[in-house]
Amino acid sequence: MTKEKTEQAVETEVKAAAVEEAKKDEVKANPLEHTIDLTISAAEVQKLADTQLKRYAKNARMPGFRRGHVPMAQVRAMYGLQAFEEAVNEKVGEAWAKAARESGLEIAGAPRIEPVDSENKEEMKFQAVFEVFPTIEIPDFSTVSLKRYGCTVDEAAVEKTLDVMRRQRVVFEAAEEGREAQDEDRVTINFEGKKEGVPFAGGSAEGFVFTLGAKRMLPEFEAAVKGMKVGEKKTFPLTFPENYGPKELNGAQVEFEVELTKLEKANLPEVNDDFAKMLGVEGGVEAMRQEIRANLEREVKSRIDVKNRTEVFETLAKTLTFAVPAALIDNEAASLRDNLIRVLKARNPKGRQIEKSVPAVDAFRAEAENRVRLGLFVAELSAKEKLAATEEAVKEAAKTIASSYQEPDDVVSYLLNDQASRNQLFNQVQEENIARWVLEHAKTEDVAVDFDAVMAGQL
């Protein structure tokens, strides 16, 4: 290759590298960042600085002079620079306020003011660097797949709930002599566990009480006790689960000796008018069933709504990609960190150096960016589609929450008059409106959830 060709190749590579670097810079550039040039009069700055100096002169002190009688030359020497800087800041602030107003831009956060060299001694130049709020486009949700969960409260659900309520009010009485232990019986036992013939820590007890079938004990242990009679003793092997707890017992094979000392059978209350009164329901069994169903429907709806809202907003966080102002992210990240510190201090008032144990603000930036982006989107969609929470909707939400309390009117009054509770209700209603709108416009699959799964929190 000739020297000329080599130089051309090198020049081509350099140009290509420059183009690539320029592309990288374009990617890194903040699309929300703008600049405005500001110009202020040097004479006006000096005039304002002189006025400031006169104020300083009124209170200036210097050995040999009374307060307020220090020569102006000395006052200028002491406070001249400070007065000049204050005058510049005030005039730049006025210029920025006017320029921002005339720009018509929706500015986010305070600007960064940078000085600019000027050959004209009669003026001072600056550049304001600032961010604007993004233009938010509503995505086409018809291509977004979402699940809409639902759950029906049927008669079987009411019966299950009634059964739970009966069991919560169970009365135990002595079982018949010679009767074998069975599920739902309350048993009192003495036991001792041995590993390789040696008792192990935590493996022995006297007068230990538990209910068979409540799944408080290991299944093999319950199975061994089931069928025993009062006074009977039994020895049986048992293998602990691999993740049982104590390291020395994980997966260990042991032997237990058990003695049944007391056996009590469960006496469940009947579902009748007396039982309804016991629950504080007037109107008998039918009124009780209706109230139980209403409470279940309210609870199920609340849990399902939370599930639907959560998945919608998780999907939004992945779908929305528009740029958000760094100033808002910084503020939100700082707020998240401050909130965590407050929570930790509330949990441990005597804790020392809690602030130092909490990660720096940067650790909160990712979550802060998602929150800011979602907040801006919610505000835009709410305004465009009229989804903001109305006063009536907030009141209805308060009534729904209060309906499960004995004094609902008092609860409603508190929820609506306490500012923090009211704000929480407002946000909840608005989020429900947003989630409902997104689900209506997305590719949605209806999914029925089993009642037991909902109540067990297995959504």
Number of C-alpha atoms within 10 A of each C-alpha: 5 7 8 9 10 11 11 12 12 12 12 12 12 12 12 12 12 12 12 12 12 12 12 11 11 11 10 9 10 14 15 17 15 14 13 15 16 21 16 17 16 17 13 15 23 15 14 19 23 17 14 18 22 17 13 19 21 13 13 21 15 13 7 8 11 11 13 17 15 18 12 15 9 13 21 18 9 15 16 18 13 14 23 19 13 16 21 21 14 14 19 23 14 14 18 21 12 12 16 17 12 9 11 8 13 13 19 18 15 11 18 11 19 12 12 12 8 12 8 9 9 11 14 20 18 19 18 20 15 21 24 17 17 17 14 16 11 11 11 10 16 13 11 16 13 18 17 21 17 19 18 14 16 12 11 10 17 19 14 12 16 16 15 12 15 17 15 11 13 14 13 15 13 12 17 10 9 11 14 15 22 20 15 17 23 22 23 18 20 17 18 17 23 17 16 11 9 10 15 15 10 9 14 16 13 13 14 13 14 17 20 21 16 12 10 11 13 13 12 14 17 19 15 16 22 17 12 21 18 19 12 11 16 13 13 14 15 17 15 15 13 12 10 13 11 10 10 10 18 14 15 15 14 20 19 19 15 23 21 21 17 18 27 20 21 17 15 15 16 11 14 13 17 15 18 19 14 11 11 10 17 14 11 15 17 14 14 22 18 12 15 17 19 16 15 20 16 17 16 19 18 13 18 19 17 16 17 20 22 14 15 23 16 13 14 20 15 9 12 16 11 12 15 23 22 19 16 19 21 17 15 21 24 19 15 18 20 15 12 15 17 15 12 15 16 11 10 11 11 9 11 10 9 15 16 9 9 14 10 13 17 12 14 18 20 11 14 22 21 20 17 19 23 17 12 17 20 18 15 17 18 18 11 11 11 13 20 21 19 13 10 9 15 22 17 15 17 23 18 15 16 19 16 15 11 9 10 16 14 11 18 19 14 15 23 20 11 10 11 11 14 17 14 13 21 22 15 17 20 21 22 20 20 25 21 18 15 21 22 13 13 18 15 17 12 10 11 12 15 15 19 13 11 18 13 8 9 10 13
